[in-house]
Structures are given as C-alpha cells and as structure tokens.
Amino acid sequence: YLQSMGIPYIFAGDTEIDMEEALFKLKAYFGIKTLLLEGGSILNGAFQRAGVIDELSLVVDPVIGGEGKSLCMDSKVEEYRLVDVKNHDGILWLSYKK
C-alpha cells in the first residue's frame, strides 16, 4: 500500500524494531543523518535504550499541564552536560550533549 502511494518505508527487525538497523537504513537509503524525536517517552526510551541518542535538546516552557511522565520510559539514567541556554521570552531552550 505504501509503495503504491509513493511513500518510502523501511523494515528493521523481525519481531521488534532493531533501532541500529533502522538508523543505518535511514542513513544509507535516504541520507538521513539527524533525527528529531517528538514521540514522547516510549519512543524516546526505545532510542535511549539502543544507545543512539548523542544529543539532548530540551525546550522548557513554564506551563503545567496534567500528570508528568519520564522523558525516556523504562530507561537508565545517563548524564548529559549543558552546552547552551537560550531564553525566548521566558521559554528556555537548554541544549545538552552526552
């Protein structure tokens, strides 16, 4: 179906996603070198457990909404160092590197 619609796709893993294989294919087939993750803690956790997150950029907006969730679900604690802070009208952009 995707092929008939002209939508590119890849397969990576037999029963679950092999993150390293997926990233290799994205780079090899489509030239993708950088990804922006916006899927929430489950997707973030999958990439973090695969050890493929090398940069963390957080946008902090002082608004509270609902119950909190871990940034990377079911993941281990890793340290990143703060490398940049930008202030845009009270919204902070904190950039961290591993």
N, CA, C and O atoms as a CHARMM CRD file, in Angstrom:
* protein
*
  392
    1    1 TYR  N      0.82100  -1.19700   0.00000 PROA 1      0.00000
    2    1 TYR  CA     0.00000   0.00000   0.00000 PROA 1      0.00000
    3    1 TYR  C      0.86300   1.25900   0.00000 PROA 1      0.00000
    4    1 TYR  O      0.64200   2.16700  -0.80100 PROA 1      0.00000
    5    2 LEU  N      1.85000   1.31300   0.90100 PROA 2      0.00000
    6    2 LEU  CA     2.73100   2.48300   0.95500 PROA 2      0.00000
    7    2 LEU  C      3.45500   2.67900  -0.37200 PROA 2      0.00000
    8    2 LEU  O      3.57200   3.80000  -0.86700 PROA 2      0.00000
    9    3 GLN  N      3.93600   1.58900  -0.93600 PROA 3      0.00000
   10    3 GLN  CA     4.64000   1.66100  -2.21100 PROA 3      0.00000
   11    3 GLN  C      3.72800   2.22700  -3.30300 PROA 3      0.00000
   12    3 GLN  O      4.16200   3.05200  -4.10700 PROA 3      0.00000
   13    4 SER  N      2.47900   1.79100  -3.33300 PROA 4      0.00000
   14    4 SER  CA     1.54400   2.29200  -4.34300 PROA 4      0.00000
   15    4 SER  C      1.24200   3.77400  -4.16400 PROA 4      0.00000
   16    4 SER  O      0.86700   4.45300  -5.12000 PROA 4      0.00000
   17    5 MET  N      1.40200   4.27600  -2.94500 PROA 5      0.00000
   18    5 MET  CA     1.16400   5.68600  -2.65000 PROA 5      0.00000
   19    5 MET  C      2.42800   6.52800  -2.83000 PROA 5      0.00000
   20    5 MET  O      2.38800   7.75100  -2.69700 PROA 5      0.00000
   21    6 GLY  N      3.56300   5.86200  -3.13700 PROA 6      0.00000
   22    6 GLY  CA     4.82700   6.58100  -3.29500 PROA 6      0.00000
   23    6 GLY  C      5.43000   7.02500  -1.98100 PROA 6      0.00000
   24    6 GLY  O      6.19800   7.98500  -1.93700 PROA 6      0.00000
   25    7 ILE  N      5.08000   6.32000  -0.89700 PROA 7      0.00000
   26    7 ILE  CA     5.58900   6.66300   0.43200 PROA 7      0.00000
   27    7 ILE  C      6.76100   5.74700   0.76600 PROA 7      0.00000
   28    7 ILE  O      6.58900   4.52900   0.80600 PROA 7      0.00000
   29    8 PRO  N      7.96500   6.31000   1.01000 PROA 8      0.00000
   30    8 PRO  CA     9.11500   5.46700   1.32800 PROA 8      0.00000
   31    8 PRO  C      8.96900   4.82000   2.70800 PROA 8      0.00000
   32    8 PRO  O      8.35400   5.39300   3.60700 PROA 8      0.00000
   33    9 TYR  N      9.53600   3.62800   2.86600 PROA 9      0.00000
   34    9 TYR  CA     9.47600   2.91300   4.13300 PROA 9      0.00000
   35    9 TYR  C     10.67500   1.98500   4.23700 PROA 9      0.00000
   36    9 TYR  O     11.35100   1.71200   3.24400 PROA 9      0.00000
   37   10 ILE  N     10.93400   1.50200   5.45200 PROA 10     0.00000
   38   10 ILE  CA    11.99100   0.51500   5.68200 PROA 10     0.00000
   39   10 ILE  C     11.46200  -0.54200   6.63200 PROA 10     0.00000
   40   10 ILE  O     10.47900  -0.31800   7.33900 PROA 10     0.00000
   41   11 PHE  N     12.11400  -1.69400   6.64500 PROA 11     0.00000
   42   11 PHE  CA    11.88300  -2.72300   7.64600 PROA 11     0.00000
   43   11 PHE  C     13.16800  -2.85000   8.44400 PROA 11     0.00000
   44   11 PHE  O     14.26300  -2.80300   7.88400 PROA 11     0.00000
   45   12 ALA  N     13.03300  -3.01400   9.76200 PROA 12     0.00000
   46   12 ALA  CA    14.21100  -3.13900  10.62300 PROA 12     0.00000
   47   12 ALA  C     13.86800  -4.04600  11.79800 PROA 12     0.00000
   48   12 ALA  O     13.30700  -3.58500  12.79200 PROA 12     0.00000
   49   13 GLY  N     14.19700  -5.32000  11.69600 PROA 13     0.00000
   50   13 GLY  CA    13.91300  -6.28500  12.74800 PROA 13     0.00000
   51   13 GLY  C     12.76300  -7.20500  12.35900 PROA 13     0.00000
   52   13 GLY  O     11.86200  -6.81500  11.61700 PROA 13     0.00000
   53   14 ASP  N     12.80900  -8.43400  12.87400 PROA 14     0.00000
   54   14 ASP  CA    11.79000  -9.43100  12.53700 PROA 14     0.00000
   55   14 ASP  C     10.52900  -9.29600  13.38400 PROA 14     0.00000
   56   14 ASP  O      9.41700  -9.29300  12.85500 PROA 14     0.00000
   57   15 THR  N     10.70500  -9.18500  14.70400 PROA 15     0.00000
   58   15 THR  CA     9.53500  -9.12800  15.58900 PROA 15     0.00000
   59   15 THR  C      9.43200  -7.80900  16.34900 PROA 15     0.00000
   60   15 THR  O      8.35400  -7.44300  16.81700 PROA 15     0.00000
   61   16 GLU  N     10.53000  -7.10900  16.47000 PROA 16     0.00000
   62   16 GLU  CA    10.52800  -5.78500  17.09200 PROA 16     0.00000
   63   16 GLU  C     11.55600  -4.91800  16.38500 PROA 16     0.00000
   64   16 GLU  O     12.40600  -5.42300  15.65100 PROA 16     0.00000
   65   17 ILE  N     11.47700  -3.63000  16.60500 PROA 17     0.00000
   66   17 ILE  CA    12.34200  -2.70400  15.88000 PROA 17     0.00000
   67   17 ILE  C     13.79300  -2.84700  16.33700 PROA 17     0.00000
   68   17 ILE  O     14.08700  -2.76100  17.52900 PROA 17     0.00000
   69   18 ASP  N     14.68100  -3.06100  15.39500 PROA 18     0.00000
   70   18 ASP  CA    16.11900  -3.03700  15.63000 PROA 18     0.00000
   71   18 ASP  C     16.56200  -1.60900  15.32200 PROA 18     0.00000
   72   18 ASP  O     16.74300  -1.24200  14.16100 PROA 18     0.00000
   73   19 MET  N     16.73200  -0.81800  16.36600 PROA 19     0.00000
   74   19 MET  CA    16.97700   0.61200  16.21000 PROA 19     0.00000
   75   19 MET  C     18.25000   0.90800  15.42200 PROA 19     0.00000
   76   19 MET  O     18.26600   1.80200  14.57500 PROA 19     0.00000
   77   20 GLU  N     19.31700   0.15800  15.69800 PROA 20     0.00000
   78   20 GLU  CA    20.56500   0.40000  14.96900 PROA 20     0.00000
   79   20 GLU  C     20.39300   0.09900  13.47400 PROA 20     0.00000
   80   20 GLU  O     20.89300   0.84300  12.63000 PROA 20     0.00000
   81   21 GLU  N     19.69200  -0.98300  13.15200 PROA 21     0.00000
   82   21 GLU  CA    19.44900  -1.31600  11.74600 PROA 21     0.00000
   83   21 GLU  C     18.57300  -0.24300  11.08700 PROA 21     0.00000
   84   21 GLU  O     18.81200   0.14900   9.94500 PROA 21     0.00000
   85   22 ALA  N     17.56500   0.22100  11.81300 PROA 22     0.00000
   86   22 ALA  CA    16.68500   1.26800  11.27300 PROA 22     0.00000
   87   22 ALA  C     17.47400   2.53600  10.96800 PROA 22     0.00000
   88   22 ALA  O     17.31000   3.12900   9.90200 PROA 22     0.00000
   89   23 LEU  N     18.32400   2.95100  11.89400 PROA 23     0.00000
   90   23 LEU  CA    19.11600   4.16200  11.68200 PROA 23     0.00000
   91   23 LEU  C     20.11000   3.97700  10.54300 PROA 23     0.00000
   92   23 LEU  O     20.32800   4.89400   9.75100 PROA 23     0.00000
   93   24 PHE  N     20.71500   2.79300  10.45900 PROA 24     0.00000
   94   24 PHE  CA    21.63500   2.50800   9.35400 PROA 24     0.00000
   95   24 PHE  C     20.90400   2.63800   8.01500 PROA 24     0.00000
   96   24 PHE  O     21.41900   3.26200   7.08600 PROA 24     0.00000
   97   25 LYS  N     19.71300   2.05500   7.91300 PROA 25     0.00000
   98   25 LYS  CA    18.94700   2.10800   6.66600 PROA 25     0.00000
   99   25 LYS  C     18.49200   3.52300   6.34100 PROA 25     0.00000
  100   25 LYS  O     18.50500   3.92700   5.17800 PROA 25     0.00000
  101   26 LEU  N     18.08900   4.27800   7.35800 PROA 26     0.00000
  102   26 LEU  CA    17.67400   5.66300   7.11000 PROA 26     0.00000
  103   26 LEU  C     18.82100   6.48100   6.51800 PROA 26     0.00000
  104   26 LEU  O     18.61900   7.29800   5.61900 PROA 26     0.00000
  105   27 LYS  N     20.02800   6.24800   7.03800 PROA 27     0.00000
  106   27 LYS  CA    21.19000   6.97000   6.50700 PROA 27     0.00000
  107   27 LYS  C     21.58500   6.44700   5.12600 PROA 27     0.00000
  108   27 LYS  O     21.84200   7.23000   4.21200 PROA 27     0.00000
  109   28 ALA  N     21.63300   5.11800   4.98000 PROA 28     0.00000
  110   28 ALA  CA    22.08800   4.51700   3.72400 PROA 28     0.00000
  111   28 ALA  C     21.11800   4.78200   2.56800 PROA 28     0.00000
  112   28 ALA  O     21.54700   5.12600   1.46600 PROA 28     0.00000
  113   29 TYR  N     19.82900   4.62500   2.81100 PROA 29     0.00000
  114   29 TYR  CA    18.84700   4.73000   1.73000 PROA 29     0.00000
  115   29 TYR  C     18.35300   6.14700   1.48100 PROA 29     0.00000
  116   29 TYR  O     18.03000   6.50900   0.35000 PROA 29     0.00000
  117   30 PHE  N     18.29600   6.95300   2.55000 PROA 30     0.00000
  118   30 PHE  CA    17.69000   8.27900   2.41300 PROA 30     0.00000
  119   30 PHE  C     18.63500   9.43200   2.75400 PROA 30     0.00000
  120   30 PHE  O     18.26000  10.59700   2.62700 PROA 30     0.00000
  121   31 GLY  N     19.86900   9.11100   3.19000 PROA 31     0.00000
  122   31 GLY  CA    20.84100  10.14800   3.51200 PROA 31     0.00000
  123   31 GLY  C     20.52800  10.90000   4.80000 PROA 31     0.00000
  124   31 GLY  O     21.05600  11.99000   5.02300 PROA 31     0.00000
  125   32 ILE  N     19.67900  10.33400   5.64600 PROA 32     0.00000
  126   32 ILE  CA    19.29200  10.99500   6.89800 PROA 32     0.00000
  127   32 ILE  C     20.40700  10.82500   7.92600 PROA 32     0.00000
  128   32 ILE  O     20.80700   9.70200   8.23300 PROA 32     0.00000
  129   33 LYS  N     20.90600  11.93900   8.45600 PROA 33     0.00000
  130   33 LYS  CA    21.98900  11.90300   9.43900 PROA 33     0.00000
  131   33 LYS  C     21.52900  12.34600  10.81800 PROA 33     0.00000
  132   33 LYS  O     22.16800  12.02100  11.81800 PROA 33     0.00000
  133   34 THR  N     20.42600  13.08600  10.88200 PROA 34     0.00000
  134   34 THR  CA    19.93800  13.62100  12.14900 PROA 34     0.00000
  135   34 THR  C     18.43600  13.41700  12.24400 PROA 34     0.00000
  136   34 THR  O     17.71600  13.64200  11.27200 PROA 34     0.00000
  137   35 LEU  N     17.95700  12.99200  13.40900 PROA 35     0.00000
  138   35 LEU  CA    16.53200  12.82100  13.64900 PROA 35     0.00000
  139   35 LEU  C     16.08500  13.70300  14.80300 PROA 35     0.00000
  140   35 LEU  O     16.84100  13.94100  15.74500 PROA 35     0.00000
  141   36 LEU  N     14.87600  14.17700  14.72300 PROA 36     0.00000
  142   36 LEU  CA    14.23400  14.88000  15.82200 PROA 36     0.00000
  143   36 LEU  C     13.16300  13.95700  16.35800 PROA 36     0.00000
  144   36 LEU  O     12.23700  13.59600  15.63200 PROA 36     0.00000
  145   37 LEU  N     13.27600  13.56300  17.63500 PROA 37     0.00000
  146   37 LEU  CA    12.28600  12.68000  18.25600 PROA 37     0.00000
  147   37 LEU  C     11.20800  13.52000  18.92000 PROA 37     0.00000
  148   37 LEU  O     11.50200  14.35400  19.77600 PROA 37     0.00000
  149   38 GLU  N      9.97400  13.30100  18.52900 PROA 38     0.00000
  150   38 GLU  CA     8.85500  14.00700  19.15100 PROA 38     0.00000
  151   38 GLU  C      7.73900  13.03800  19.50900 PROA 38     0.00000
  152   38 GLU  O      6.56700  13.41300  19.55000 PROA 38     0.00000
  153   39 GLY  N      8.11000  11.79000  19.76800 PROA 39     0.00000
  154   39 GLY  CA     7.09400  10.77100  20.00100 PROA 39     0.00000
  155   39 GLY  C      6.72400  10.55300  21.45100 PROA 39     0.00000
  156   39 GLY  O      5.82100   9.76600  21.73400 PROA 39     0.00000
  157   40 GLY  N      7.38100  11.21200  22.37100 PROA 40     0.00000
  158   40 GLY  CA     7.08500  11.00400  23.78000 PROA 40     0.00000
  159   40 GLY  C      8.01500  10.00000  24.42400 PROA 40     0.00000
  160   40 GLY  O      8.98700   9.55500  23.81300 PROA 40     0.00000
  161   41 SER  N      7.71400   9.64400  25.66200 PROA 41     0.00000
  162   41 SER  CA     8.64300   8.86100  26.47300 PROA 41     0.00000
  163   41 SER  C      8.84300   7.43200  25.96800 PROA 41     0.00000
  164   41 SER  O      9.92200   6.87200  26.16500 PROA 41     0.00000
  165   42 ILE  N      7.85400   6.82900  25.33100 PROA 42     0.00000
  166   42 ILE  CA     8.02200   5.45900  24.83500 PROA 42     0.00000
  167   42 ILE  C      9.02400   5.43800  23.68500 PROA 42     0.00000
  168   42 ILE  O      9.95800   4.63600  23.69300 PROA 42     0.00000
  169   43 LEU  N      8.83800   6.31100  22.69800 PROA 43     0.00000
  170   43 LEU  CA     9.77500   6.39800  21.57100 PROA 43     0.00000
  171   43 LEU  C     11.15100   6.85200  22.05000 PROA 43     0.00000
  172   43 LEU  O     12.16400   6.27300  21.65900 PROA 43     0.00000
  173   44 ASN  N     11.19500   7.87800  22.89100 PROA 44     0.00000
  174   44 ASN  CA    12.47500   8.36100  23.42600 PROA 44     0.00000
  175   44 ASN  C     13.21200   7.23800  24.15400 PROA 44     0.00000
  176   44 ASN  O     14.42100   7.07400  23.99600 PROA 44     0.00000
  177   45 GLY  N     12.46900   6.46400  24.95700 PROA 45     0.00000
  178   45 GLY  CA    13.07100   5.36700  25.70900 PROA 45     0.00000
  179   45 GLY  C     13.64900   4.29500  24.80500 PROA 45     0.00000
  180   45 GLY  O     14.71200   3.74700  25.09700 PROA 45     0.00000
  181   46 ALA  N     12.96100   3.98600  23.70700 PROA 46     0.00000
  182   46 ALA  CA    13.45200   2.97600  22.76200 PROA 46     0.00000
  183   46 ALA  C     14.78200   3.42100  22.15200 PROA 46     0.00000
  184   46 ALA  O     15.70800   2.61800  22.03200 PROA 46     0.00000
  185   47 PHE  N     14.87800   4.68900  21.76900 PROA 47     0.00000
  186   47 PHE  CA    16.13500   5.20400  21.20200 PROA 47     0.00000
  187   47 PHE  C     17.22100   5.26000  22.27600 PROA 47     0.00000
  188   47 PHE  O     18.38100   4.95800  21.99400 PROA 47     0.00000
  189   48 GLN  N     16.86500   5.63700  23.48900 PROA 48     0.00000
  190   48 GLN  CA    17.86100   5.73700  24.56200 PROA 48     0.00000
  191   48 GLN  C     18.39000   4.35700  24.93700 PROA 48     0.00000
  192   48 GLN  O     19.59400   4.19200  25.13300 PROA 48     0.00000
  193   49 ARG  N     17.50600   3.36100  25.04000 PROA 49     0.00000
  194   49 ARG  CA    17.95400   2.00100  25.37000 PROA 49     0.00000
  195   49 ARG  C     18.86800   1.43900  24.28500 PROA 49     0.00000
  196   49 ARG  O     19.75700   0.63800  24.57400 PROA 49     0.00000
  197   50 ALA  N     18.65200   1.85400  23.04100 PROA 50     0.00000
  198   50 ALA  CA    19.52000   1.40700  21.94000 PROA 50     0.00000
  199   50 ALA  C     20.84800   2.14700  21.94900 PROA 50     0.00000
  200   50 ALA  O     21.75200   1.80200  21.18700 PROA 50     0.00000
  201   51 GLY  N     20.97800   3.16200  22.80200 PROA 51     0.00000
  202   51 GLY  CA    22.23500   3.89800  22.91800 PROA 51     0.00000
  203   51 GLY  C     22.53400   4.79500  21.73100 PROA 51     0.00000
  204   51 GLY  O     23.70000   5.05500  21.43400 PROA 51     0.00000
  205   52 VAL  N     21.49600   5.27600  21.04200 PROA 52     0.00000
  206   52 VAL  CA    21.72300   6.05300  19.82900 PROA 52     0.00000
  207   52 VAL  C     21.40900   7.54300  19.99000 PROA 52     0.00000
  208   52 VAL  O     21.45600   8.28900  19.01200 PROA 52     0.00000
  209   53 ILE  N     21.09200   7.98000  21.19900 PROA 53     0.00000
  210   53 ILE  CA    20.88600   9.41100  21.42600 PROA 53     0.00000
  211   53 ILE  C     22.22500  10.01500  21.80800 PROA 53     0.00000
  212   53 ILE  O     22.77600   9.68800  22.85900 PROA 53     0.00000
  213   54 ASP  N     22.76000  10.90700  20.95400 PROA 54     0.00000
  214   54 ASP  CA    24.04800  11.52600  21.26700 PROA 54     0.00000
  215   54 ASP  C     23.90800  13.00300  21.60200 PROA 54     0.00000
  216   54 ASP  O     24.88700  13.65200  21.97400 PROA 54     0.00000
  217   55 GLU  N     22.72000  13.52800  21.47700 PROA 55     0.00000
  218   55 GLU  CA    22.47900  14.92400  21.83800 PROA 55     0.00000
  219   55 GLU  C     21.06300  15.04400  22.38100 PROA 55     0.00000
  220   55 GLU  O     20.13900  14.39700  21.88800 PROA 55     0.00000
  221   56 LEU  N     20.90300  15.87300  23.39600 PROA 56     0.00000
  222   56 LEU  CA    19.60900  16.08900  24.00700 PROA 56     0.00000
  223   56 LEU  C     19.34600  17.58100  24.03700 PROA 56     0.00000
  224   56 LEU  O     20.12200  18.34000  24.61900 PROA 56     0.00000
  225   57 SER  N     18.27700  18.00000  23.42600 PROA 57     0.00000
  226   57 SER  CA    17.90500  19.41000  23.38900 PROA 57     0.00000
  227   57 SER  C     16.50200  19.51600  23.96100 PROA 57     0.00000
  228   57 SER  O     15.56200  18.94000  23.41500 PROA 57     0.00000
  229   58 LEU  N     16.35700  20.24500  25.05000 PROA 58     0.00000
  230   58 LEU  CA    15.06700  20.37000  25.72700 PROA 58     0.00000
  231   58 LEU  C     14.55400  21.79600  25.62400 PROA 58     0.00000
  232   58 LEU  O     15.30300  22.75400  25.81400 PROA 58     0.00000
  233   59 VAL  N     13.28100  21.92500  25.32400 PROA 59     0.00000
  234   59 VAL  CA    12.63500  23.22600  25.36600 PROA 59     0.00000
  235   59 VAL  C     11.73400  23.21500  26.59400 PROA 59     0.00000
  236   59 VAL  O     10.83500  22.38100  26.70200 PROA 59     0.00000
  237   60 VAL  N     11.97600  24.14500  27.52300 PROA 60     0.00000
  238   60 VAL  CA    11.22400  24.21200  28.77400 PROA 60     0.00000
  239   60 VAL  C     10.31700  25.42500  28.72200 PROA 60     0.00000
  240   60 VAL  O     10.77600  26.56100  28.60300 PROA 60     0.00000
  241   61 ASP  N      9.03200  25.16800  28.81200 PROA 61     0.00000
  242   61 ASP  CA     8.03300  26.23500  28.80100 PROA 61     0.00000
  243   61 ASP  C      7.34000  26.18700  30.16300 PROA 61     0.00000
  244   61 ASP  O      6.82500  25.13500  30.54200 PROA 61     0.00000
  245   62 PRO  N      7.31200  27.28500  30.90500 PROA 62     0.00000
  246   62 PRO  CA     6.76200  27.25100  32.26800 PROA 62     0.00000
  247   62 PRO  C      5.23400  27.14000  32.28600 PROA 62     0.00000
  248   62 PRO  O      4.53400  28.03100  32.76700 PROA 62     0.00000
  249   63 VAL  N      4.74100  26.02800  31.75200 PROA 63     0.00000
  250   63 VAL  CA     3.30700  25.74600  31.75500 PROA 63     0.00000
  251   63 VAL  C      3.11700  24.34500  32.31800 PROA 63     0.00000
  252   63 VAL  O      3.79700  23.41000  31.89700 PROA 63     0.00000
  253   64 ILE  N      2.20000  24.19300  33.26500 PROA 64     0.00000
  254   64 ILE  CA     1.93500  22.88100  33.85300 PROA 64     0.00000
  255   64 ILE  C      0.65200  22.34300  33.24100 PROA 64     0.00000
  256   64 ILE  O     -0.36100  23.04000  33.19500 PROA 64     0.00000
  257   65 GLY  N      0.69600  21.10800  32.77500 PROA 65     0.00000
  258   65 GLY  CA    -0.49600  20.51300  32.18600 PROA 65     0.00000
  259   65 GLY  C     -0.54500  19.02300  32.41800 PROA 65     0.00000
  260   65 GLY  O      0.19700  18.27800  31.77800 PROA 65     0.00000
  261   66 GLY  N     -1.39100  18.57100  33.30800 PROA 66     0.00000
  262   66 GLY  CA    -1.59500  17.14100  33.52000 PROA 66     0.00000
  263   66 GLY  C     -0.49400  16.48700  34.31600 PROA 66     0.00000
  264   66 GLY  O      0.37300  17.14300  34.89400 PROA 66     0.00000
  265   67 GLU  N     -0.55800  15.15900  34.32400 PROA 67     0.00000
  266   67 GLU  CA     0.40400  14.35100  35.06800 PROA 67     0.00000
  267   67 GLU  C      1.72400  14.27300  34.32400 PROA 67     0.00000
  268   67 GLU  O      1.73800  14.28100  33.09300 PROA 67     0.00000
  269   68 GLY  N      2.83400  14.19900  35.04600 PROA 68     0.00000
  270   68 GLY  CA     4.14700  14.12400  34.41600 PROA 68     0.00000
  271   68 GLY  C      4.50200  12.71800  33.99000 PROA 68     0.00000
  272   68 GLY  O      3.96300  11.74500  34.51700 PROA 68     0.00000
  273   69 LYS  N      5.42400  12.60800  33.02100 PROA 69     0.00000
  274   69 LYS  CA     5.93200  11.33600  32.52700 PROA 69     0.00000
  275   69 LYS  C      7.43900  11.44400  32.38000 PROA 69     0.00000
  276   69 LYS  O      7.97500  12.52700  32.14400 PROA 69     0.00000
  277   70 SER  N      8.10800  10.33100  32.51800 PROA 70     0.00000
  278   70 SER  CA     9.54300  10.29100  32.30700 PROA 70     0.00000
  279   70 SER  C      9.86300  10.65600  30.85700 PROA 70     0.00000
  280   70 SER  O      9.10800  10.32300  29.94300 PROA 70     0.00000
  281   71 LEU  N     10.98300  11.33900  30.65800 PROA 71     0.00000
  282   71 LEU  CA    11.39100  11.70700  29.29800 PROA 71     0.00000
  283   71 LEU  C     11.68100  10.46600  28.45600 PROA 71     0.00000
  284   71 LEU  O     11.32900  10.42300  27.27700 PROA 71     0.00000
  285   72 CYS  N     12.31800   9.46200  29.04800 PROA 72     0.00000
  286   72 CYS  CA    12.65500   8.22800  28.34000 PROA 72     0.00000
  287   72 CYS  C     12.15100   7.04200  29.16000 PROA 72     0.00000
  288   72 CYS  O     12.81900   6.60400  30.09700 PROA 72     0.00000
  289   73 MET  N     10.99700   6.53300  28.81500 PROA 73     0.00000
  290   73 MET  CA    10.35200   5.46100  29.57300 PROA 73     0.00000
  291   73 MET  C     11.21800   4.19600  29.62800 PROA 73     0.00000
  292   73 MET  O     11.83900   3.81700  28.63500 PROA 73     0.00000
  293   74 ASP  N     11.25000   3.54500  30.80700 PROA 74     0.00000
  294   74 ASP  CA    11.98600   2.29900  31.02100 PROA 74     0.00000
  295   74 ASP  C     13.44700   2.39800  30.61300 PROA 74     0.00000
  296   74 ASP  O     13.98000   1.49700  29.96700 PROA 74     0.00000
  297   75 SER  N     14.08800   3.48900  30.98800 PROA 75     0.00000
  298   75 SER  CA    15.47200   3.68500  30.57400 PROA 75     0.00000
  299   75 SER  C     16.36400   3.88500  31.78200 PROA 75     0.00000
  300   75 SER  O     15.89500   4.12500  32.89400 PROA 75     0.00000
  301   76 LYS  N     17.64900   3.78000  31.53800 PROA 76     0.00000
  302   76 LYS  CA    18.62800   4.00200  32.60000 PROA 76     0.00000
  303   76 LYS  C     18.99400   5.48500  32.64100 PROA 76     0.00000
  304   76 LYS  O     18.77200   6.22000  31.67900 PROA 76     0.00000
  305   77 VAL  N     19.54700   5.90400  33.75300 PROA 77     0.00000
  306   77 VAL  CA    19.96500   7.29100  33.91400 PROA 77     0.00000
  307   77 VAL  C     21.30100   7.48400  33.20900 PROA 77     0.00000
  308   77 VAL  O     22.24800   6.72800  33.42900 PROA 77     0.00000
  309   78 GLU  N     21.36500   8.51000  32.35300 PROA 78     0.00000
  310   78 GLU  CA    22.61500   8.86500  31.69600 PROA 78     0.00000
  311   78 GLU  C     22.84700  10.35100  31.89900 PROA 78     0.00000
  312   78 GLU  O     21.90300  11.13300  32.00300 PROA 78     0.00000
  313   79 GLU  N     24.09900  10.72400  31.95400 PROA 79     0.00000
  314   79 GLU  CA    24.43800  12.12200  32.18100 PROA 79     0.00000
  315   79 GLU  C     24.74900  12.83900  30.87500 PROA 79     0.00000
  316   79 GLU  O     25.44800  12.30800  30.01200 PROA 79     0.00000
  317   80 TYR  N     24.22400  14.04400  30.74200 PROA 80     0.00000
  318   80 TYR  CA    24.49100  14.93500  29.62400 PROA 80     0.00000
  319   80 TYR  C     24.95900  16.24900  30.21800 PROA 80     0.00000
  320   80 TYR  O     24.51800  16.63100  31.30200 PROA 80     0.00000
  321   81 ARG  N     25.85500  16.95100  29.51500 PROA 81     0.00000
  322   81 ARG  CA    26.32600  18.23400  30.05000 PROA 81     0.00000
  323   81 ARG  C     25.64400  19.37800  29.30700 PROA 81     0.00000
  324   81 ARG  O     25.42400  19.31500  28.09700 PROA 81     0.00000
  325   82 LEU  N     25.32200  20.40400  30.04500 PROA 82     0.00000
  326   82 LEU  CA    24.68400  21.57800  29.48600 PROA 82     0.00000
  327   82 LEU  C     25.69200  22.33800  28.63600 PROA 82     0.00000
  328   82 LEU  O     26.76700  22.69300  29.12000 PROA 82     0.00000
  329   83 VAL  N     25.35500  22.59200  27.36600 PROA 83     0.00000
  330   83 VAL  CA    26.27600  23.29600  26.47900 PROA 83     0.00000
  331   83 VAL  C     25.73300  24.63300  25.99100 PROA 83     0.00000
  332   83 VAL  O     26.50000  25.46900  25.51300 PROA 83     0.00000
  333   84 ASP  N     24.41800  24.85100  26.10300 PROA 84     0.00000
  334   84 ASP  CA    23.86400  26.11100  25.62100 PROA 84     0.00000
  335   84 ASP  C     22.51900  26.37100  26.28100 PROA 84     0.00000
  336   84 ASP  O     21.74900  25.44600  26.53700 PROA 84     0.00000
  337   85 VAL  N     22.24900  27.64000  26.55200 PROA 85     0.00000
  338   85 VAL  CA    20.96200  28.06700  27.09000 PROA 85     0.00000
  339   85 VAL  C     20.51300  29.28500  26.30700 PROA 85     0.00000
  340   85 VAL  O     21.25800  30.25500  26.17000 PROA 85     0.00000
  341   86 LYS  N     19.29100  29.23000  25.79500 PROA 86     0.00000
  342   86 LYS  CA    18.71700  30.37800  25.10000 PROA 86     0.00000
  343   86 LYS  C     17.38700  30.71600  25.75600 PROA 86     0.00000
  344   86 LYS  O     16.61600  29.82800  26.12100 PROA 86     0.00000
  345   87 ASN  N     17.12900  32.00300  25.90100 PROA 87     0.00000
  346   87 ASN  CA    15.89500  32.47000  26.51900 PROA 87     0.00000
  347   87 ASN  C     15.07400  33.21400  25.47000 PROA 87     0.00000
  348   87 ASN  O     15.51500  34.23500  24.94100 PROA 87     0.00000
  349   88 HSD  N     13.89400  32.70800  25.17300 PROA 88     0.00000
  350   88 HSD  CA    12.99400  33.33100  24.20300 PROA 88     0.00000
  351   88 HSD  C     11.71000  33.73700  24.92800 PROA 88     0.00000
  352   88 HSD  O     10.76800  32.95200  25.03500 PROA 88     0.00000
  353   89 ASP  N     11.68900  34.97900  25.42300 PROA 89     0.00000
  354   89 ASP  CA    10.50400  35.49800  26.12600 PROA 89     0.00000
  355   89 ASP  C     10.06200  34.59500  27.27200 PROA 89     0.00000
  356   89 ASP  O      8.87100  34.32300  27.42300 PROA 89     0.00000
  357   90 GLY  N     11.00500  34.13300  28.07300 PROA 90     0.00000
  358   90 GLY  CA    10.67800  33.31800  29.24100 PROA 90     0.00000
  359   90 GLY  C     10.62400  31.82900  28.96800 PROA 90     0.00000
  360   90 GLY  O     10.47200  31.04000  29.90100 PROA 90     0.00000
  361   91 ILE  N     10.74400  31.42600  27.71900 PROA 91     0.00000
  362   91 ILE  CA    10.82000  30.00000  27.38000 PROA 91     0.00000
  363   91 ILE  C     12.28700  29.67200  27.19700 PROA 91     0.00000
  364   91 ILE  O     12.96200  30.27100  26.36000 PROA 91     0.00000
  365   92 LEU  N     12.78700  28.72000  27.97700 PROA 92     0.00000
  366   92 LEU  CA    14.20200  28.36500  27.94200 PROA 92     0.00000
  367   92 LEU  C     14.45400  27.20300  27.00800 PROA 92     0.00000
  368   92 LEU  O     13.70400  26.22700  26.99000 PROA 92     0.00000
  369   93 TRP  N     15.51800  27.31700  26.23300 PROA 93     0.00000
  370   93 TRP  CA    15.98300  26.22000  25.38800 PROA 93     0.00000
  371   93 TRP  C     17.31500  25.78800  25.97300 PROA 93     0.00000
  372   93 TRP  O     18.30500  26.51200  25.87600 PROA 93     0.00000
  373   94 LEU  N     17.33900  24.61300  26.57700 PROA 94     0.00000
  374   94 LEU  CA    18.54300  24.05800  27.19400 PROA 94     0.00000
  375   94 LEU  C     19.07200  22.95500  26.29200 PROA 94     0.00000
  376   94 LEU  O     18.34300  22.01300  25.98400 PROA 94     0.00000
  377   95 SER  N     20.31000  23.05100  25.86900 PROA 95     0.00000
  378   95 SER  CA    20.89700  22.05500  24.99500 PROA 95     0.00000
  379   95 SER  C     21.98500  21.29600  25.75000 PROA 95     0.00000
  380   95 SER  O     22.89200  21.89400  26.33000 PROA 95     0.00000
  381   96 TYR  N     21.87700  19.97300  25.73300 PROA 96     0.00000
  382   96 TYR  CA    22.80600  19.09900  26.45300 PROA 96     0.00000
  383   96 TYR  C     23.50300  18.17200  25.46600 PROA 96     0.00000
  384   96 TYR  O     22.92300  17.78700  24.45100 PROA 96     0.00000
  385   97 LYS  N     24.75500  17.81200  25.76800 PROA 97     0.00000
  386   97 LYS  CA    25.48500  16.82900  24.97400 PROA 97     0.00000
  387   97 LYS  C     25.93500  15.68900  25.88000 PROA 97     0.00000
  388   97 LYS  O     26.21600  15.89000  27.06100 PROA 97     0.00000
  389   98 LYS  N     25.99800  14.49800  25.30900 PROA 98     0.00000
  390   98 LYS  CA    26.42200  13.31300  26.04500 PROA 98     0.00000
  391   98 LYS  C     27.92200  13.33000  26.23200 PROA 98     0.00000
  392   98 LYS  O     28.48000  12.41200  26.83200 PROA 98     0.00000
